[in-house]
Amino acid sequence: MRLTVLGSAGSFPGPESPCSAYLVEADGFRLLVDFGSGSLSSLQRYAGLHAPDAILLTHLHCDHMFDAVLYVVVRRWAPDGPYPALPVYAPAGAPDRLRAAYGEDGSVEDVYQFYALQPGTFPIGPFTVTVDRVNHPVETYGVRLEHDGRSLCYSSDTAPCEALLRLAQNADVFLCEASYLDGVDNPPDLHLTGREAGEAATKAAVGRLLLTHLVPAWGSEAHTLESAASAYAGPLEVVRPGASYDV
């Protein structure tokens, strides 16, 4: 598998990154995991406007799904379009959410074929995909992708929870959010700190920790890295748009 980061900023686009979007490739198939605000630009820069063969939206906060609304225009109104309906795996409310945001007649089913997520394991292209509900205020799924004996876990947005540890167990790569700073009074049941991301990586015995979903305007990358390293002894870094990783 190959992971390419299209966007990694948490909550809203930062000065150097769109919001969450990650392209995972195997056997010529490209799965776009999340499609956050601003990431349509990075999709064109690092992969191609029509690169995705399927989309998985972990939850319906705008920083993880809003460019799927703009992508309706790309597939419906292209000079050589319309394109066939693209598979979208997402929480059950996704069709209504996208229709409401798109406006006009509200229809998006000509562009997307929706499949409602629920905890379990299922195939998408060459990937074996496992999702489970994690600890976030709206219906949110952490994701584990497996292919050819390798595994990638993506936390999505979550506070500490057992589901995250199950999904990440022995993963070769753990792409984990670290939105909050350690040592301050953070709201509960919403996000992880760097230390909590490191603790999860250690408990799950992952091979590599990639930190994402930092909020540049409110945080400190150096502080987050230091906090994660205090709890996890393996290789770790903060991801950036355009970075690619072999899993």
TIKOL-645473 format. One line per 5 residues: number of its first residue (from 1); their letters; for each residue x, y, z of N, C-alpha, C. Coordinates in steps of 0.001 Angstrom, whole numbers. Atoms other than C-alpha are relative to their C-alpha. Layout:
BEGIN
NUM	a	X/Y/Z/X/Y/Z/X/Y/Z ~ ...
This chain:
BEGIN
1	mrltv	844/-1197/0/0/0/0/877/1244/0 ~ -691/-1293/-32/1029/3592/-519/-986/1055/481 ~ 794/-1077/-579/-335/6468/1555/548/1336/-469 ~ -375/-1361/350/-274/10018/182/-891/970/765 ~ 729/-994/-786/-1272/12895/2429/-402/1151/-924
6	lgsag	500/-1138/766/-3468/15455/662/-294/1191/901 ~ 282/-1053/-969/-4479/17430/3739/81/-555/1398 ~ -222/510/-1361/-3714/17180/7447/-365/990/1088 ~ 341/-1000/-1016/-4882/20360/9187/-1272/-402/735 ~ 1167/312/-798/-7358/19921/12009/-970/1164/94
11	sfpgp	1108/-913/-266/-10724/21688/12258/-248/1038/-1097 ~ 134/-926/1124/-10066/24262/9504/1336/33/-735 ~ -1268/-15/726/-7436/24665/6750/1009/922/657 ~ -1070/-829/-537/-4108/25976/7962/706/755/-1110 ~ -710/-771/1018/-1701/28302/6163/803/-866/-961
16	espcs	-803/874/849/201/25315/4737/-682/-1321/-323 ~ 644/1291/242/-2368/22532/4590/-1509/120/-32 ~ 1440/187/-87/-5967/21751/3712/-339/-917/1175 ~ 452/924/-1040/-8038/19654/6085/162/-1449/-454 ~ -321/1424/124/-7955/15875/6358/-431/-615/-1330
21	aylve	260/790/1201/-7694/13834/3146/1234/-848/-264 ~ -1112/939/138/-5561/10756/2510/-316/-981/-1124 ~ 177/916/1122/-5143/8719/-675/824/-1253/272 ~ -676/1276/-236/-4308/5031/-211/-118/-843/-1272 ~ -47/706/1279/-3247/3016/-3259/534/-1412/182
26	adgfr	-514/1370/95/-2781/-689/-3947/-552/-623/-1276 ~ 400/708/1219/-2896/-2735/-7161/-719/914/-989 ~ 597/-924/938/-3784/361/-9177/-1319/608/435 ~ 1265/-520/-537/-6842/1150/-7001/310/1105/993 ~ -238/-1143/-872/-7060/4496/-5204/-1240/292/848
31	llvdf	1060/-287/-964/-9180/4947/-2099/302/1321/684 ~ -138/-1288/-674/-9666/8494/-833/-695/-91/1350 ~ 541/71/-1364/-10129/8469/2945/-100/1421/533 ~ 365/-1369/-361/-11808/11722/4000/300/974/-1141 ~ -47/-944/1125/-12200/14747/1745/-299/1386/582
36	gsgsl	254/-1194/-784/-11875/17764/4024/183/1296/-765 ~ 1/-1327/610/-12046/21476/3281/1360/341/-605 ~ -1220/-405/689/-9473/22588/711/763/-1111/-668 ~ -821/1109/489/-8241/19116/-172/-212/-313/-1473 ~ 189/191/1431/-9696/19125/-3684/1171/606/-780
41	sslqr	-1188/-591/621/-6788/21413/-4594/1179/-957/56 ~ -1118/936/-146/-4252/18927/-3230/-214/-1276/-800 ~ 275/1175/822/-5980/16046/-4984/514/219/-1416 ~ -471/-308/1349/-5251/17764/-8299/1521/111/-60 ~ -1447/-214/-7/-1681/18621/-7301/777/-1297/139
46	yaglh	-804/1164/-345/-567/15268/-5957/-498/-1317/-600 ~ 518/1268/520/-2781/12683/-7671/-706/167/-1342 ~ 783/-175/1215/-5185/13957/-10335/-1457/189/338 ~ 1371/-382/-312/-8689/15343/-10462/-937/-1194/90 ~ 885/1171/28/-10272/11968/-11227/685/-1238/570
51	apdai	-766/1125/-535/-7873/9800/-9234/-824/-989/822 ~ 631/972/-900/-10241/8264/-6630/-881/-1006/-726 ~ 909/1054/442/-11901/4944/-7399/-1132/-207/994 ~ 1018/61/-1038/-13876/5145/-4152/390/993/1086 ~ -210/-944/-1101/-14255/7471/-1152/-544/-615/1281
56	llthl	485/370/-1325/-14540/6672/2537/29/1252/870 ~ 113/-1159/-891/-15778/9476/4817/-197/-503/1421 ~ 71/548/-1356/-15100/8741/8475/-1086/638/841 ~ 1115/-663/-668/-17598/11306/9721/-351/1259/-776 ~ 605/-1041/822/-19600/14303/8587/276/1410/496
61	hcdhm	-472/-1355/-276/-17776/17262/10120/667/552/-1261 ~ -433/-595/1266/-16817/19718/7388/1478/-208/-293 ~ -1440/151/240/-13077/19326/7895/380/-1416/-424 ~ -256/1356/485/-13446/15684/6852/-826/-370/-1228 ~ 859/406/1116/-16064/15758/4092/-412/1108/-954
66	fdavl	682/-1068/736/-16860/19207/2689/390/61/-1474 ~ -348/-67/1420/-14907/18933/-567/-665/-1097/-825 ~ 850/943/732/-17048/15925/-1470/-1211/713/-594 ~ 1087/-811/556/-19738/18567/-2023/474/673/-1292 ~ -547/-647/1192/-17554/20502/-4471/291/-1002/-1109
71	yvvvr	-344/1025/983/-16590/17263/-6175/-1202/-412/-849 ~ 1201/228/812/-20200/16928/-7363/116/740/-1330 ~ -148/-802/1219/-19480/19719/-9858/998/-654/-945 ~ -1055/610/807/-16311/17971/-11064/-532/-1182/-799 ~ 433/1231/651/-18043/14699/-11886/-1276/185/-817
76	rwapd	1267/-181/721/-21437/15996/-13029/154/885/-1224 ~ -7/-1038/1028/-20474/18983/-15172/1291/49/-817 ~ -1220/33/804/-17094/18012/-16669/-348/-29/-1492 ~ 273/20/1439/-16904/18603/-20445/-121/-1410/-576 ~ 101/1382/470/-16391/14851/-20917/-874/-848/925
81	gpypa	878/692/-943/-18897/13960/-18173/-1412/-110/-536 ~ -210/340/-1403/-21029/13143/-16451/708/-1349/157 ~ -711/1232/-295/-18932/10429/-14848/-924/-979/725 ~ 811/980/-736/-20348/7171/-13434/0/300/1494 ~ 114/-211/-1445/-21504/7233/-9817/1178/-640/720
86	lpvya	-1185/437/-741/-18534/6907/-7452/-443/-607/1336 ~ 360/568/-1297/-18825/4561/-4439/477/879/1150 ~ -328/-772/-1201/-18902/6477/-1148/-462/-788/1221 ~ 276/698/-1253/-18708/4667/2189/49/1039/1104 ~ 109/-1125/-922/-19880/7000/4947/-1102/-283/1016
91	pagap	1134/129/-916/-22167/7357/7968/-1326/163/-734 ~ 1295/78/680/-25830/6866/7120/-557/1365/-385 ~ 522/-1326/298/-26557/10606/7149/679/720/-1145 ~ -784/-683/1027/-24115/11374/4328/-825/503/-1185 ~ 763/-529/1143/-26626/11628/1440/-744/1287/333
96	drlra	731/-1212/-387/-28766/14177/3302/955/1158/252 ~ -969/-1050/-316/-25702/16099/4470/542/626/-1281 ~ -536/-511/1256/-24249/16414/975/-1075/705/-818 ~ 1094/-660/728/-27623/17237/-579/-258/1388/554 ~ 286/-1293/-627/-28220/20032/1922/1101/1011/-295
101	ayged	-1107/-920/250/-24755/21516/1404/85/405/-1464 ~ -99/-311/1420/-24891/21306/-2376/-1089/969/-443 ~ 1088/-914/350/-28264/23051/-2621/-607/-332/-1351 ~ 716/149/1261/-30101/23587/-5917/-1079/-1068/165 ~ 1036/1028/-150/-32231/20480/-6473/358/-1014/1077
106	gsved	-396/852/-1110/-30248/18713/-3762/423/-1404/-372 ~ -315/1365/380/-29647/15534/-5748/1506/-202/-125 ~ -1406/376/178/-26233/13882/-5476/134/-1479/-362 ~ -58/1440/243/-27161/10245/-6156/430/-345/-1423 ~ -545/258/1327/-26222/10607/-9832/1532/13/18
111	vyqfy	-1452/-132/-118/-22658/11383/-8677/580/-1055/934 ~ -495/919/-1026/-22294/9086/-5645/-960/-1157/218 ~ 768/1158/-455/-23451/5596/-4791/395/-252/1451 ~ -309/2/-1421/-23692/5544/-1007/-139/-1385/621 ~ 44/1200/-816/-22933/2658/1336/175/430/1455
116	alqpg	-27/-456/-1397/-23705/3230/5033/988/-827/818 ~ -958/676/-861/-20872/2407/7408/-666/-532/1252 ~ 309/521/-1319/-21359/234/10444/1179/-848/438 ~ -1174/752/-442/-18816/-1563/12621/92/-1365/-653 ~ -196/1287/637/-17330/-4533/10825/1096/40/-1041
121	tfpig	-1050/169/1003/-15074/-5748/8026/-640/-272/-1360 ~ 574/123/1340/-15740/-5518/4278/1079/380/-1014 ~ -995/-355/1014/-13834/-5156/977/-334/1325/-673 ~ 91/-1109/952/-13219/-1961/-996/1160/-193/-963 ~ -1066/300/939/-11285/-2752/-4147/883/-1105/544
126	pftvt	-905/1039/-494/-8170/-4712/-3112/184/5/1520 ~ -210/-166/-1435/-8394/-3569/522/-1005/-811/813 ~ 892/480/-1056/-9821/-5407/3495/-129/1126/1010 ~ 255/-1193/-801/-11420/-2596/5483/-754/-396/1271 ~ 702/173/-1274/-12382/-2712/9158/-247/1383/588
131	vdrvn	327/-1271/-634/-14207/206/10779/-688/-260/1333 ~ 677/86/-1294/-15426/813/14310/-258/1415/501 ~ 331/-1306/-565/-17064/3678/16197/1053/415/1011 ~ -964/-550/-947/-14589/5873/18033/-645/1128/793 ~ 527/-892/-1031/-14974/8507/20748/5/1450/-475
136	hpvet	155/-1344/559/-16203/11700/19042/-1482/347/77 ~ 1405/-355/-271/-19444/13686/19437/-1003/-444/-1065 ~ 892/487/1052/-20901/12575/16080/427/-1407/-396 ~ -316/1339/463/-20982/9149/14450/1305/31/-798 ~ -1351/-82/565/-17297/8644/13625/640/-1374/24
141	ygvrl	-599/1313/138/-15344/5628/12430/1511/95/-152 ~ -1394/278/269/-11718/4732/12866/80/-1085/-1057 ~ -117/868/1176/-10378/2722/9926/1297/-801/60 ~ -1177/843/208/-8007/-181/9418/-60/-550/-1421 ~ -113/517/1356/-6889/-1034/5876/1084/-1066/-34
146	ehdgr	-970/1089/111/-5143/-4325/5125/106/-448/-1452 ~ -252/476/1360/-3554/-5549/1911/1340/-697/-36 ~ -1245/731/225/-958/-8173/1101/849/-104/1263 ~ -705/207/-1253/-61/-8748/4730/443/1256/733 ~ -370/-1271/-626/385/-5055/5589/-1259/710/499
151	slcys	1165/-646/-600/-1867/-2806/7660/280/1467/309 ~ 1/-1433/-276/-2620/897/8021/-1234/316/826 ~ 1123/-439/-822/-4786/2302/10801/-77/1517/-2 ~ 253/-1441/-38/-6323/5782/10687/-1011/273/1106 ~ 836/-251/-1176/-7796/7174/13887/-1275/759/-309
156	sdtap	988/-1054/186/-10083/9760/12308/81/926/1209 ~ 21/-875/-1177/-11143/12136/15125/-523/-786/1189 ~ 414/795/-1147/-11338/10564/18551/749/429/1252 ~ -674/18/-1291/-10560/10815/22216/424/-1437/289 ~ -408/1379/-289/-8961/7757/23854/-1190/-941/114
161	ceall	1070/1005/-92/-11067/4612/23490/562/-1370/-367 ~ -449/1362/272/-10749/829/23281/-116/-348/-1477 ~ 170/304/1425/-12030/725/19693/1232/412/-793 ~ -1196/-468/702/-9026/2738/18552/1150/-978/193 ~ -1082/945/-265/-6614/311/20225/-202/-1306/-764
166	rlaqn	276/1222/761/-8336/-2665/18600/344/195/-1475 ~ -263/-251/1410/-8134/-1095/15158/1495/120/-286 ~ -1422/-267/212/-4484/-110/15582/905/-1171/355 ~ -842/1060/-544/-3274/-3391/17084/968/-550/-1047 ~ -1086/521/848/80/-4319/15468/0/570/-1416
171	advfl	-7/-622/1325/-536/-1966/12533/1416/401/-393 ~ -1308/-421/484/2497/-1288/10385/146/1517/47 ~ 17/-1461/-55/1548/2399/10154/-1279/443/699 ~ 1123/-549/-764/-714/4330/12539/-69/1493/-268 ~ 250/-1401/310/-2007/7630/11168/-991/523/1036
176	ceasy	786/-305/-1194/-3297/9271/14316/-92/1495/237 ~ 211/-1413/-315/-4788/12623/15178/654/372/1319 ~ -589/-541/-1230/-3132/14795/17821/-352/1481/59 ~ 514/-1365/121/-5277/17912/17945/342/887/1192 ~ -102/-789/-1222/-4831/19012/21536/1423/17/558
181	ldgvd	-1266/-83/-710/-1829/20169/23538/-117/-659/1364 ~ -59/536/-1360/-835/18281/26664/237/1133/994 ~ -254/-949/-1077/-845/20165/29953/-991/1141/86 ~ 1040/-1018/-89/-3946/22291/29297/-1335/-698/231 ~ 1316/552/-330/-7615/21815/30185/-808/-157/-1290
186	nppdl	689/256/1258/-8993/20237/27004/-1406/-555/229 ~ 1336/600/-110/-12665/19356/26448/97/-1523/-65 ~ -71/1472/7/-13333/15648/27109/-693/-594/-1223 ~ 702/807/1006/-14353/13006/24571/-90/678/-1357 ~ 19/-715/1271/-13341/14964/21493/1231/-318/-847
191	hltgr	-1235/179/755/-9662/14676/20457/1088/-581/894 ~ -1181/504/-692/-6251/13268/21399/1060/1092/121 ~ -1236/-778/-87/-3129/15016/22614/1135/-797/-627 ~ -1162/732/482/328/14102/21367/355/-1162/906 ~ -320/1083/-934/984/12091/24514/-1009/-1139/-122
196	eagea	1022/1049/118/-2326/10223/24153/149/-773/-1304 ~ -271/706/1255/-1523/9425/20523/1187/-948/177 ~ -1148/857/-264/1861/8095/21631/-341/-1181/885 ~ 416/1094/-877/281/6047/24405/-798/-1046/-773 ~ 775/944/802/-2184/4509/21957/918/-809/-910
201	atkaa	-938/692/879/659/3669/19566/798/-1059/756 ~ -755/961/-813/2618/1970/22349/-879/-1171/416 ~ 905/1075/-425/-363/14/23677/-352/-928/-1156 ~ 376/796/1162/-1227/-1152/20163/1204/-619/-703 ~ -1240/564/556/2425/-2011/19353/99/230/-1506
206	vgrll	-64/-319/1423/2374/-218/16001/1449/180/-444 ~ -1352/-102/511/5397/-46/13739/476/1421/-225 ~ -366/-1389/297/5302/3666/12921/-1186/890/304 ~ 1051/-941/-373/3329/6648/14183/116/1265/-843 ~ 92/-1227/783/2277/9454/11848/-1075/888/625
211	lthlv	921/-910/-673/681/12428/13585/-657/928/-1007 ~ 756/-856/902/-2038/14414/11844/-1060/755/780 ~ 1119/-764/-559/-4956/16800/12467/444/977/1096 ~ -414/-1080/-885/-2866/19341/14367/-688/1284/-457 ~ 638/-1283/315/-4445/22816/14524/1072/1080/120
216	pawgs	-1161/-898/-69/-1625/25237/13592/-254/1280/781 ~ 277/-1281/-641/-3361/28360/14902/-75/-111/1516 ~ 223/148/-1435/-3894/26894/18361/1040/-858/691 ~ -890/980/-605/-1063/24440/18892/1464/284/-233 ~ -1452/-59/188/2648/23774/18736/448/-1350/-502
221	eahtl	-453/1264/558/4050/21099/16452/1137/-584/834 ~ -1125/484/-792/7245/20877/18501/-473/-606/1316 ~ 540/501/-1265/5288/20433/21727/-705/-1335/-214 ~ 730/1233/289/3068/17762/20142/960/-1145/-271 ~ -1000/1036/278/6057/15822/18809/708/-459/1280
226	esaas	-682/331/-1259/7833/15988/22164/-904/-835/900 ~ 940/733/-845/4717/14804/23964/-220/-1415/-513 ~ 186/1333/570/4186/11904/21558/1231/-865/241 ~ -1243/746/-188/7850/10875/21828/202/-426/1449 ~ -116/377/-1411/7569/10788/25607/-763/-1285/311
231	ayagp	837/1171/-250/5034/7965/25282/190/-1112/-1024 ~ -189/989/1070/6162/6151/22103/1442/54/-462 ~ -1433/32/305/9710/5023/21357/305/-297/-1459 ~ -226/346/1396/9223/4076/17712/110/1226/-890 ~ -97/-1119/942/9587/6209/14574/-1308/778/-79
236	levvr	1196/-834/86/7183/9131/14415/341/1313/-678 ~ -141/-1317/618/6646/12371/12530/-1379/609/-183 ~ 1223/-702/357/4033/14972/11719/-103/6/-1522 ~ 148/86/1465/2634/14498/8200/-256/1373/-592 ~ 210/-1245/744/2456/17202/5552/-588/-329/-1369
241	pgasy	553/246/1328/580/17558/2253/1089/-338/-1004 ~ -952/438/998/2349/15778/-565/913/-1116/467 ~ -842/1080/-516/4177/13342/1713/-614/-1346/-340 ~ 456/1353/301/3943/9690/673/770/-997/836 ~ -587/1028/-855/4620/6568/2711/-348/-1375/-553
246	dv	250/1399/315/5009/2945/1723/-348/-736/1287 ~ 471/715/-1185/3117/760/4143/384/-1478/-141
